[in-house]
Amino acid sequence: MDEKKKYEKLKKIVKIYLPDDVSIEDVNLNSNFTTELNINSANLVDIVLDVEDEFDIRLENEDMDGMQTVKDALAIIDKKQNEKA
């Protein structure tokens, strides 16, 4: 799967959990989930679970700790998918 498709899938997941004051147009590669997109920790866990399901991967606690930005999330998805291949 190419990077653009992964990015679009991830944005689709994130969109569900965005608060009313944040638009999907505000999401970019450098967006921080908690500080810029105002996603709370409970919703961040939901995003992680949805990412696991969507990309058929398993994320460990250290992966979740490293998932601060959209770009971080994509890098972790790539890493996990490459480990499976």
N, C-alpha and C positions, 0 to 999 in steps of 0.2 A: 504494500500500500504506500502510495507516495505521501510526502510530507504535507501537501496541501489538503489531501483527503483526511489525514489524521488530525490536522488543525481544525478542519471544519467539523469533524465528529466531536472533537473535544469542546469546541465552542457550543455545539448543540447541547452537550451535557451540561456545561457551565450555565448556559442561558436559563435553565430550569430553576437554578438556585440563586440567581441574581436578585438582590432586593429591588424594590420599586424605583429607588433613586439611581439605579445604574442600568444603562442600556447595553445591549449586546454590541452596539457599535463602539462602546468604550473598551471592549476586550481586544487586546493585542498581545503579541508575543511576550512583551515585557511586563504585562499586567500582573501585579501581585494579588493573589486571591483574597487575602484578608485585608490588607491596607488600602488597596486601590479599588477592588471590586466589592468590598464590604461583605464578603462571604464569611459567615460565622463558622466556628470550629465544627459544630454539628453538621452543617451543610457540607463542609469540606470532607468530612467522613463519607457522606452520601455521594459526593463527587468521586471519591476514590473507589467506592463500591461500584458505581456506574462505569467508571473507567475499566475496572477489572472485568466486568461483564462484557462491555462493548469491544474491548481489545483482546479478550480471552487471555488475560495475564493475572498473576497474583502479586500484590504489592506488600512488601514488608514494612515494619514500622520505620526503618531508616529511609525507605523510599518516600514514605509519607512526610517525614520530617524534611526531606530535601525538596519537596514539591511546593515551593513558594510562589513561583510564577508559572504562567502558561508555558513558557519555553522550557522550564524545569520539567513540567509534566510531560511534554513531548519527548524530552531526552530520556526520561525514565521509561516511557512507553517503548521507545526504540530499543533501549537497553534490554528490557524484559522480553521483547519480541525476538531480539537477536539471540538471547540466551536459550529460547525455546527452539529456535531453528536448527 
